[in-house]
Amino acid sequence: MFQEIDTKIIQLNSFILSSKFRGGKIHGHIKNIKNIGFIEIVSEDGKKGYCENYHAIYSPEIFKTIVNFLQSKIIGKKIKDLRVINEANFIPFIARNGFIKSVLGSIEVALLDLVGKKLNKSVFDLLGLKNNRIKCYYSGGSVIMSPQDIEKDVEYCISQKFSAYKMRLGFQTWKEDIKRIVKAKNILGDKRDIIFDSIMGTHKKIWSLNEAIRKIKILKKFNPMWVEEPLHPDDLDGYEILKKKINTPIAAGEAYSGFLEYMTIIKKRLVNYIQLDITSSGGYFLSKKISKIAKKNFIKIVPHCWGSDATISANLLIAQSNQNVPIFEIPSVNLEISKYIAADSFHIKDGYIRSTNNVGLGIEISKKVKSKFGYKKINSFSL
């Protein structure tokens, strides 16, 4: 597909936008504002490709610095030259994982968006992906929500016909968390699944291994689809012991990037579900490769989506690329910016999602949108 495009890349830009969100209380975001990082790649004929970058939430300034650093590796290269991305991926020591790897993945997806627009095709058609309906779950239940807040959240989940509901744990007292869980489970009943996210990769109240084992044994009686990040992402030895001590399905992966980190989890079979995110894990092609290896090791992929609709559009690529994705995350955070940049890139109906096969990824970010959602220089994420 790239071989058909004998056109130079003339710009590689990054920008941070700030959007208000709706959808209830969200821990860590000040004044209901979320900062979002975007990659913009421009060809000499003026076509533009876009992708969100999840890591930019945590340090917008570093994100922009990394993109500026990578410009010399990409600007002036022809799209048909696959080394546009490959050369940058092989920068010694610093490009295998982490923030640089995540940015390179977002650049790759933005390039796919650009190629789709140049060829007047959707990226799904470009990659030969089937446009299947994918079952979704509603990802809400912020750790700061009360049982009453949880009740409203679950009722919305049901009204939209989602088959499962995810809620966050670990910030309030365990006694209060159990009250929140009981409230959710009583409303969900037995026809809809519940998922618990311990967010040990995010907040500061980290469970010890013994605490995680004890709490997961209690959570088991609620029959969760999985328990997410019950240990800190660095505690791989702990995950290995945890898997031997419990039989409740475990998920992790949003905190990792690059091939080696995911291979460590897969080869040791530390989890039942891996949460790849194209906007942070390292791009589409790496995510597809990891997904194939995971399937051979009987580990399923459940994409992580916690951003604007641009993130959902990008992660649909990995969801459609194989048959190893049983369910897809739909964030409760409804960002105001989404309707301006990806208004018709996918449809959600009766708890299922499907791409609309718009040209590229269906993402456009105009100067007017950039002005309307200009970067508010506040720390929009703080614990």
N, C-alpha and C positions, 0 to 999 in steps of 0.2 A: 504493500500500500504506500509506504513512504517513497519507494522507488519511482513512483509516478510524479512526484512533486519536485520539479527542478527550480525551486524558488528559495531565495535566501531569507533567513531570519534577520530582521533588522533591529528588533527591540525585545528585551526581556525585562519586564517591569514587575514590581511588587507594590501593593498598596494595602493599607489597613482601612477598613470601614467599620463604623459603629452602628449597631442596630438595636432598637428596643425590641423586646420580645413579650409575647403573651403566652399563657399556658400555665399559670400558677407560680408558686414560690420555687426559686432555683437557688440552691446554696452556692455561695462563692462569687456571684455576679452582683455588682453594686448598681443600684438605681435601675434595675431591670434593663441593663445595657450589656451587650456582648460585642467585643471586638472580634473582627474576622479578617484573616489574612488571605489575599488572593494573588495568584500568579496571572500575568497577562503576557502572552507571547504574540509578536506581530511579524507578519511576513511582508516582503517588499511590495506586495500588491494591496496592502492595507487590511488583509484578513486578520482576525484576532481569535486566539484561543484562550480559555480560562480554566482555572481550577482553584478550589479552596485549599488551604493548608491548615490542618488541625493544630499543629504545634504553635502556630503564630498567636493563638489565644494567650499563651503563657509568657511570650516575650516578643511583642511586635517589633521592637528595635533590632533584636538579633536576627529575626526573620528577614528584615530588609537588608541587613548587612550581608547575610548569606547569599541572597539573590544578587546583590551587587558584585560579590566575589565570583559568582558563577557566570556572570555576563560575558566575560572574555572567553569562556569555554564554548559559548553557544552562539552569540551574535556574529553574523557574517557567514555562518555555516549554512549549507543547503539542506532543506528538509529531507531530501532523498538520501542524504548521507546519515546512516544510522548512528554514526559516531557522534552525532550531535548530543546524544544522551550518554552513549557508552563511554566516551572519553572522560566525561565528568564523573561517571560512576567509579572510575578506576583511579581517582586521585588517591595516592597512598595514605593510609592510616586514618583519614578523616571522613571518607565517603562511604564506608561500609554500612554504617548504621547511625542512629541519632538524628539530630536536627538537619544536618546536611542531606542525609539520605531521604528524609521525609520531604524536603524541599525538591530534591531531584525527582522524586515520585510525582509531586504535584506538577512540575514542569513537563514531565512525560505525558501526563493526562491532558494538560493544556495543549500540548502538541497534537495529541489525538483529536481534541476538539477542533483545533485549527485545520488539520488535514480533512476532517469530515466536512467542514464548511467550504474548503476549497474544492472538494469533489462533490459537493451538494448531496452528501449522504449522512445518515446518522452514524455515530461511532459504533453502535450496535451492529449495523449492517457492514460497516467497515471491517469489523473484527469477526464477522460471520456468526454472531450470537443470535440465538433464538429469543424471541420476545415473549417468554413465558410469564404467566401470573405467578407472583411469589407471595406466600403467606407472610403477614407482618405481625409484629407485636408492638404494643404501645409502651414506650419507655418514659416513665414519669416517676412519681413517688419520691420526690426530693427528700433528702435526709432531714430537712427542717420541717416537713409537713406534719401536722397533727393528725390524729385519727379522723377528725372531721374533714380535713383537707384531703386525706387519702380517699375517703368515701366519695367525694365529688370527683376526684381524679379517676377512680375506678368506674364510676357511673358514666363518665365521658368515654372511657375506653370501650365499654360495652355498647354504648350508643353508636359508636363507629364500627362495631362488629369486628374488632380485633380479637384474635384467638388467645392472646396472652398479655399479661401485664407485668412490667418490671418496676420494682420499687427499690430505693436505696436504703441501706442500713448502716449502723455503726457510729453515728454522730450523737444521737440522743442516748439515754440510758437503755440498757437491754430490756428492762421492764417496759419502757415506753415503746421500744421497737416491736415487742411482741404484741402490744395493744394495736399498733398500726397494722401489723401483719394479720392479726385476727379479723380486724375490720375489713381489710382487703379480701381475704380469703372467704369470709362469709358472703360478701357480695358477688365475688367471682363464681363461687360454687365449684362443682366438679367438671363443668363443661369447658372452662377456660383455665389455662395454665398460669401459674405465678412464677416469677423469676426474681431472685434476690441478688442485688448488687452491693457488695460490701465496700466498694470503692477504696480498697487499701492502697491503691496507687495514687490516690488524690488527697485524702485528708490526713490529718496528723495523728489520729487516734488509731494506731496500728495494732491489730490483733496479734498476739503471740500464737505460735503453733498450737499449744495446748488450748488456748482460748478459742481458736478457729475450729478445732476438732469438737470441743464441747458445744459450741454454738451451732455448728452444722448438724450435729446429732439432734439438736432440738428442732432445727429448721426442717429436718427430714420429714417430720410428721405432717408438714404442710404440702408435701409432695412437689417440690419445685422442679421446674424444667432444668434449671441449673442454679448454682451459687457462683457468683462472679467475683473475681479478685478477693478471695478470702484471706490472702496473705500479700505482703508487699511484693511487687514485681521482681525485686532482686533476690527474694528468698526461694531460690529454686530447690535447694536442699529441703526446705520446709514443704514445698509442694510435693516432692517425691515421697516424704513420710506421710503427708496428708492423704495422698491417693491410696496408700496401703491401709490407712486407718478408717476410711469412710467409703461408702459406695454411692454417695450422692454425686450427680454429675457436676463437674467444675468447669468454669470458663475463665479465660484470661487472654490477653493479647494486645489490648489497645495501647499498652504502655511500651510495646516493643517495636523495633524497626530493623530492617535488614535481614538477610538470609540466615546468618549464624544464630541470631537470637531465637528466631522461630524454629530453626532446626533443633536447637537444644531442647525446646519444649516438646517437639514432635518425637524425636528419637527416644526421649525418656518417657514419653506418653504421660506427661504431667497433668494434662487436662483432657476433657471430653469434647470441648468446643474451643476453637481459636477465633478470636475477634480481630480479623484483619480490617484495616481501614486504609483504602487507597490514598487518602489525603494525608496519611502519616506513616504508613508501614513501608513505603518505598515504591509505590506506583502500581500500575495494572499488571505488567508482565511479571514482576517479582511476585505479586500476590497470587497470580494464576499458577505460577510454578509451585509456590508454597502450598496452595490449595490441593494440587494434584498429589503432592507428597503426603499431605495430611490425610487425604482419602485412603491412600494405601496403608496408612497406619491407623485406620478406623477412627479418625478424629474429624469432626464436622466443622464447617466454617459458618460463623454467624457474624456478618459484617457489623462493625462498629460505626454508628452514624450519630454524631452529636454536633451539628452545625446547621448551616442554611440548606436550602433545597439543592444548592450546587453540590454539597457533600453527598446528598442522597442520590443525585444523578450519577455522580462518579462511582459510588459504591454499587450501584445497580450493575455496573460492568462486571464486577467479580461475581455478583449473585447470578448473573445470566451466563457466566462463562463455563459453569460446570453444574453437575447434579449433586453437589456436596453441601448445598446451602438450604437447610430446612426452613429457615425463618429469617426475617429481615427486620432490623430495628427502625422504628419511626419515632423520632424524638418528640417529647411533649412540648419542647421549646418551639414556639411559633415565631420565627424572626420576621419582623416587618419587611426586611429587605428582600425576602424570598420572592414575593409576588412581583418584584421589579426586575429580578435577574433570571429567574427560572420559572416563569409563571405557568408554562405548559410542557415541562420536560418529562413529567410522569403523571400518572393518574392513580389515586388510591380509591378503591371502591370495595365495600363489603369486607374490609380487612385484608385485601390483597393489593399489591402494587404492580404496575406494568409501565414500561417506558412508552412514551408517545412516538418514539422514532423521529423526533425532530432533527433537523440538520445539526451535525456536531453532537454536542451534549444538550443542546437547547438552552445554553447559557449566554447571555449578553449583558455586559455591564457598561452602560453609556456614561458620558461625561456628566450628564444630568444626575444619574444615580450616584456617581462618585461624590458629587457636590451635596446631594440631599443627605447622604449617609457618611459625611466626612468624619474622619477619625477624631474621636473625643479622647484627649490625652489624659485619661484617668486609668487607674489600674482596675480594669473591669472585672478582673478575677482575683479574689483574695479570700483566704481561709482564716 
